[in-house]
């Protein structure tokens, strides 16, 4: 049997380890050390519609009460900030699809802690064809299929597609994002029977303004989905929020 790795002599020995923490690189028996896992396993009060942090006891933020998004609820594991922004960045941009298992587990844990209603199937928020060729894998699909395996539910491959490439959303204001996304998503005719009448969870890694998720949810609902929820690993905090 291969012996467990031991840390260098300068690192205190605390028992068997298997490698380094994916976030802080400390020696650990798991993919995340206890200190880095704690923020993901400590539930925070969040808006049930968009995932932003809210005061305890508040079900929805002011914006979502005034103008509810098309998705019925939002499951979110963490705020998008240090150290999760680095971890997700590695997952998306540094050819590290294996990190999907860790992130999907964190998202599944958040759903279980929030007692979120389980969907009938998971759908990934898709990359554009050019971005998929560039990256080599779709990070949202990597999350969706692992969530499906975790919960014993189907993950619908290519149930939602991007119809055309768009200007990068990070360059745009919220109003420009909404205009940029109009008509961007579609459910292919061959996939509509799998979507119609079903409760779906739309899966992505990060939500910033929610404009992309809203347009994708509208496309699923227009194709006949009975309900769409949003499941995201991380939510960008509101401007000026105390992280």
N, C-alpha and C positions, 0 to 999 in steps of 0.2 A: 504494500500500500504506500502510495506517495506521502511522505511526511508533510505535516502542516508547515506553511511558511512561518518563519520567525522574523520579527522585526530586527532592525539593526541594534547593536548593543546599547546605543544612546536612547532608544525608545523604551519606556517602561513596559515590561512584559505582563500582560493581563489575560493570558490564556491563548487557546488556539486561534489563529487567524488564517484567512484564505487569500488575502490580497489587500489592496488599498481602497479607501473610500473614493467613490467616483467624484465627490465634490472637493473635499479638503485634502485627500491623498494620505490621510492617517491610516495606519494599519487597523484592519477590522475583520470580523468574521463574516461580514455581509457586504453587499455592494455599497451600502451607506453605513457610516458609523452612527452611533447613538445621537451625537450632537447634531449631525446634519439631518437625521431622520426626524428629529423631534418637531421641527416646524411643519412637516408634512402630516404628522399624526396628531397635532393639536388643532382641533376644529376652531374656526374663527366665524363669528357671525357675518353672514354675507347676504346680499340681496338674492332672493330666490329666483329672480328673473335674469340678472346679468352678472352675478358673481362678485360685484364690488363689495368691499367691507362696509358694513353698516353698524350702527349702535345695537347693542344686544336688545332683542325683543322686537326689532323692526324687520318685517318680512320682505319689504321691497324698498329700494331707494326712491328718491323723489322723481327722478327722470322716468323710471319704469312704472311708477304709479300714474304719471301724467301721460306717458305714451308707451304702453307695454310692447315689448318686442314680439315678433311672430313665434318664437320658441316659447314653450310653456314654462320651463324652468332651466336653471343652469347649475351644473355640478362643477366645482372648481377645487383643485387640490391645494393651490398655493398662490401667493402673490408673485408676479413676475418681477423679481429683483434678486440681488445677491443672496445666496449663490446659485439660485435656480436659473437665472438668465444664462449663466455660463454653462450649466449642465445641458439646458435645452439648446443652446447655441452649438455645443459639440454634437448633439444628436442630429441637428438639422444640417449643419454646414461642414462637419469634420469627418464625414463618412463613418458614423458610429451608430448604425441602426440597432445594434445590440442594446443600446440604452433604452429602447422602447419598452423592454420588459420591466425595467425599474420604474419608468414613468407611468406605464399603464397600471402597475400595481398600486402606485400612489393614488392614481385617479380612482381606481376601484375601491380603495380604502376610504377615500373621501365620500364616495357615493354611499358606501355602507354606513359610515358614521352619520351622514345626513339623512339616512333612511329614504334616499331618493327612489322614486318608482322605477322599476326596471323596465326598459323598453322591450319591444319584441325583436328588434334587430339594431345593429350599429351600422352607421354610414359615415365614411370618412369625408371630410371637407377636402376636395381634391386640389392637387397642384395643376398648374397649366402644363400642357405638353412640353413646352420648351424648358420649363423649370424641372420637370421630371427627367428629361434627357440629361440636363446639366447635373442633377444631384444623383440620379441613379436609383432612387427609391422615394416613395411618398411617405413622409413621416406620419401624417395623420392616419394613413392606412395601416402602418406598422402598429400604431396604438389601437386602432379599431379592431384589428383581427385578434390582438392579444386580449382585449376586453371581452370579445366574444368568447374566446376560449375560457377565460376566467369565470364568466357567468353561465357558460353553457348555452350561449345564444348565437344566432347567425350574425356574421358581418358581411354586408352586401358589397361585393367588389364592383366598383365602377357603377354603382347605382346613381351616382351624381357625377357629372363631368363639367369641366370648364369649357365653355364654347369658344373662347378666344383669350389671347394674352391681354393683359391690362398693364397700365402704368403701375409701378411699385406703389403699394398703398402707403408705405412709410413716408413718401414725399408729399402726401396730400392732406388737406384738411378733412374734417368729417363730411362736410357737404360735398367736397370733391370726390371723396371715397364713394359715397352713395351714388353719385352720377357715374363714376368710373365702373361701378359694379352692375349697373342695370342690365339685365338680360345675360349676365355672365355665366349662369349655371343652368343646367338642364338635366332632366332625367331621361335617358334613352328609352325609346319605345319598348325595347326588349326587357327593360328593368321595371317598367311601370307595374306589372302584376305583383312584383315583390314588394312594392312600395305602397300600393293602394290599400287603404283601410288599416294601416299598421301604425303602431306607436314606435317612432324611431328616435334614436339618439345620434345626433350629429357630433362627430368627434374631431377635435383639433388640438394642437399643442398650446397655442397662446391666443388669447383674445385681447385686442387693444381697444378699439372703439366699439366693436361688435357689428360694424357695417357689413363685413364679409359674411359673418355667420347669419345675419338677418336675411341677406339676399339668398343665401343657400337654403335656409329654412323655408323661405317663400317658394322656392322652386320645388322643394319636396311636397309642400302643402298643395301647390298648384297641380302636382302630379297625382294627388289623391291620398297623401299620407293623412292619417287621422289626427296625429299629434307629433310634434317634433320637440325634443329637448336638446339642450346643448351641453356637452361634456368637454371641458378643457382642462389641461394640466395646470395652466397658470393664467392669471388675470392681471393685466397691467393696472396698477392702482390709479385712482382718479388723480388728476393734477392737484398737487398741494397736499395729498393725503400723507398722513404720518405713517410711514412704513414700520 
